[in-house]
Amino acid sequence: MTLDANERLAEYLAADEQFAAEWATRRKLKVDPRLTKIGAALRRSSIDELPQLINILRGEMSLVGPRPIVADEIAYYGASAELYLRARPGLTGAWQVGGRSDTSYEVRVQMDRNYCLNWSMLEDLSIIVKTIPVVLCCRGSC
């Protein structure tokens, strides 16, 4: 990310309605002005996720679960916020294998809700297996 990431994002969204609509729907941008060239390559390949392995070893995250969100995103979860907050965030999850940035934020919330309500070890194993081709093929990465 660039040092002035928040300012760049605000200017970018104010300058183009299409990008503002994309951000409002997905909370992600296919062309993110905040990313450096190296950062964009790391994000496309999902290598930027590797440091989260340290969080897993510390017990702050799990291998599978809803993806971490920033504080202002909790409002999007509405009545499902409590479910989300009770779950340990994961390195991978239903959203990663179910569409990632190609889905709306509303769909992401629904996937997280369903994951929390229907958790099983078998589903976690399925998500782990599905994650491999998603990452290798860079599916849904910005």
C-alpha positions in Angstrom: 0.0 0.0 0.0 1.1 3.6 -0.6 1.7 5.8 2.4 -1.3 8.0 1.4 -3.7 5.1 0.8 -6.8 6.6 2.5 -6.5 9.9 0.7 -5.9 8.1 -2.7 -8.9 5.9 -2.2 -11.1 8.9 -1.3 -9.9 10.9 -4.4 -10.3 7.8 -6.7 -13.9 7.1 -5.6 -14.8 10.8 -5.8 -13.5 11.1 -9.3 -15.3 8.1 -10.9 -18.9 6.9 -10.2 -18.1 3.5 -11.6 -15.3 2.9 -9.1 -17.4 4.3 -6.3 -20.2 1.8 -7.2 -17.7 -1.1 -7.3 -16.4 -0.1 -3.9 -19.9 0.2 -2.5 -20.8 -3.2 -3.7 -17.7 -5.2 -3.0 -15.5 -3.1 -0.7 -12.7 -4.1 -3.1 -11.4 -2.6 -6.3 -10.1 -4.5 -9.3 -7.7 -1.6 -10.0 -6.8 -0.3 -6.5 -4.9 3.0 -6.6 -3.5 2.4 -3.1 -1.3 -0.6 -4.2 2.2 -0.3 -5.3 3.3 -2.5 -8.2 5.0 -4.9 -5.9 2.0 -4.9 -3.6 -0.3 -5.7 -6.5 1.8 -8.7 -7.5 1.9 -9.9 -4.0 -1.9 -9.6 -3.7 -2.5 -11.3 -7.1 -0.4 -14.3 -6.0 -1.8 -14.3 -2.4 1.7 -14.2 -1.0 0.6 -11.2 1.0 -1.4 -13.6 3.2 1.6 -15.7 4.3 2.5 -13.4 7.4 -0.9 -14.4 8.7 0.6 -17.8 9.5 2.2 -16.2 12.5 -1.2 -15.1 13.7 -2.4 -18.7 13.3 0.5 -20.0 15.4 -0.2 -17.4 18.1 -3.9 -18.6 18.2 -5.2 -15.2 17.0 -6.5 -16.8 13.7 -7.4 -20.2 12.5 -6.6 -21.8 9.2 -10.2 -21.7 8.1 -12.9 -19.1 9.1 -14.4 -15.8 8.1 -11.8 -13.4 6.8 -10.8 -10.6 9.1 -12.5 -7.3 8.6 -11.8 -3.7 9.6 -14.0 -2.0 12.2 -16.1 0.0 9.7 -17.1 -3.2 7.9 -19.0 -4.7 10.9 -22.0 -2.6 10.0 -22.4 -4.6 6.8 -23.0 -7.8 8.9 -26.1 -6.4 10.6 -27.8 -9.1 12.6 -25.0 -11.6 11.6 -22.4 -9.5 13.3 -22.6 -11.5 16.5 -22.0 -14.7 14.7 -19.0 -13.2 12.9 -17.5 -11.8 16.1 -17.8 -15.2 17.9 -15.8 -16.9 15.1 -12.0 -16.9 14.9 -10.9 -15.2 11.7 -9.3 -17.5 9.1 -6.6 -17.4 6.6 -9.0 -19.0 4.1 -12.7 -19.5 4.2 -16.0 -19.9 2.3 -15.6 -16.5 0.7 -12.1 -17.3 -0.7 -13.3 -20.4 -2.4 -16.7 -19.1 -3.3 -15.8 -16.1 -5.4 -13.6 -13.7 -3.4 -13.5 -10.3 -5.0 -15.9 -11.5 -7.8 -18.8 -11.5 -5.3 -20.7 -8.6 -3.6 -20.1 -7.8 0.0 -23.6 -8.9 0.7 -22.8 -12.4 -0.6 -19.6 -12.4 1.5 -21.6 -11.7 4.6 -24.1 -14.5 3.7 -21.2 -16.9 3.2 -19.6 -16.0 6.5 -23.0 -16.4 8.2 -23.6 -19.8 6.7 -20.1 -20.9 7.6 -20.6 -19.9 11.2 -24.0 -21.5 11.5 -23.0 -24.7 9.8 -19.4 -25.2 10.9 -18.0 -28.7 10.6 -14.5 -30.2 10.4 -15.5 -31.8 7.1 -16.4 -28.3 5.7 -13.1 -26.9 6.9 -11.2 -29.7 5.1 -13.3 -29.1 2.0 -12.4 -25.4 2.1 -8.7 -26.1 2.5 -8.7 -28.4 -0.5 -10.6 -25.9 -2.6 -8.2 -23.1 -1.6 -5.3 -24.7 -3.4 -6.5 -24.2 -7.0 -8.1 -20.8 -6.1 -4.7 -19.5 -5.0 -2.7 -21.2 -7.7 -5.0 -19.9 -10.5 -5.3 -16.4 -8.8 -9.1 -16.7 -9.0 -10.9 -13.7 -7.6 -7.8 -11.9 -6.5 -7.7 -8.2 -7.3 
